[in-house]
Amino acid sequence: MAEISAEEVKGRRRERSRVRRALGLTQAAERARYARSELDRARRREAARRWKARNPEKVQAQRVVAEMIRGGHLTRQPCAVCGERAHAHHADYATVIEIKWLCPLHHMRQHALEGRLAR
């Protein structure tokens, strides 16, 4: 197999990019198309399955809160900090019903303060 120079590689990439733009195949469009693909769905399902296997206490806490909300025993509240739509935050997953309602931004910040940011 013949080796190609770095300049030739750059030229091929530029040409490929030019053609893709002309055809309307932008990076965002390709990402959106991939997100709808069966391969992406399969990878997401597998990632979710692995996360659930690694975090059974979190899964249980989420289920309990969801059932309590559906059953009318718990009412979703606005964010305790800013008043926006909120997620249920558990400081300790052993005490499932002790919840602090935080919007996604403040929820992430709270996890950062606690030193347990999601990977």
C-alpha positions in Angstrom: 0.0 0.0 0.0 1.4 3.4 -1.0 1.9 6.0 1.7 0.3 9.4 1.2 1.7 12.7 2.4 0.1 14.8 5.1 -0.8 17.4 2.5 -2.6 14.9 0.4 -4.6 13.7 3.4 -5.5 17.4 4.2 -6.6 17.9 0.6 -8.8 14.8 0.6 -10.4 15.9 3.8 -11.1 19.4 2.4 -12.6 17.9 -0.7 -14.8 15.5 1.3 -16.0 18.4 3.5 -16.8 20.5 0.5 -18.8 17.7 -1.1 -20.6 17.0 2.2 -21.6 20.6 2.6 -22.8 20.8 -1.0 -25.0 17.7 -0.3 -26.3 19.1 3.0 -24.6 16.5 5.1 -23.4 18.7 7.9 -22.0 17.3 11.1 -25.2 18.1 13.0 -27.3 16.3 10.4 -25.0 13.3 10.5 -25.2 13.2 14.3 -29.0 13.4 14.1 -29.1 10.6 11.6 -26.8 8.5 13.7 -29.0 9.2 16.8 -31.9 7.7 15.0 -30.0 4.6 13.9 -30.5 1.2 15.4 -26.7 1.0 16.3 -27.0 4.1 18.4 -30.2 2.8 20.1 -28.5 -0.5 20.9 -25.4 1.3 22.3 -27.6 3.5 24.5 -29.6 0.5 25.7 -26.4 -1.3 26.6 -25.0 1.7 28.4 -28.2 2.1 30.4 -28.1 -1.6 31.3 -24.5 -1.4 32.5 -25.3 1.8 34.5 -28.3 0.1 36.2 -26.2 -2.9 37.1 -23.5 -0.6 38.7 -26.1 1.6 40.5 -28.9 -0.6 41.9 -29.5 1.8 44.9 -30.0 4.8 42.5 -32.4 2.8 40.3 -34.4 1.8 43.4 -34.5 5.4 44.7 -35.7 6.6 41.2 -38.4 3.9 41.1 -39.7 4.7 44.6 -39.9 8.4 43.9 -41.6 7.8 40.5 -44.2 5.5 42.2 -44.8 8.0 45.0 -45.4 10.8 42.4 -47.7 8.6 40.3 -49.6 7.4 43.4 -50.1 11.0 44.6 -48.1 10.5 47.8 -45.4 13.0 46.6 -45.8 16.2 44.6 -43.1 17.4 42.3 -41.8 20.8 43.5 -39.9 23.6 41.8 -36.1 24.0 42.3 -35.3 25.0 45.9 -32.7 27.5 44.5 -34.2 29.1 41.4 -37.8 27.9 41.1 -37.4 26.1 37.8 -38.7 22.6 37.0 -36.7 20.2 39.2 -35.3 16.7 39.6 -35.4 14.8 42.9 -32.0 14.9 44.5 -31.0 12.3 47.1 -28.2 13.2 49.4 -28.3 9.6 50.6 -29.8 6.8 48.6 -30.5 4.8 51.8 -33.1 7.5 52.8 -35.1 7.4 49.6 -37.9 9.8 50.7 -35.5 12.5 51.9 -35.5 14.6 48.7 -34.3 18.0 47.7 -35.8 19.4 44.5 -33.2 20.9 42.2 -33.2 22.0 38.5 -30.7 20.2 36.3 -28.1 23.0 36.7 -28.3 23.1 40.5 -28.5 19.3 40.7 -25.2 19.1 38.8 -23.7 21.7 41.1 -24.9 19.9 44.2 -23.3 16.6 43.0 -20.0 18.5 42.2 -20.1 19.9 45.8 -20.6 16.4 47.1 -17.8 15.1 45.0 -20.0 12.6 43.0 -20.4 14.0 39.5 -22.0 11.5 37.1 -19.5 10.1 34.6 
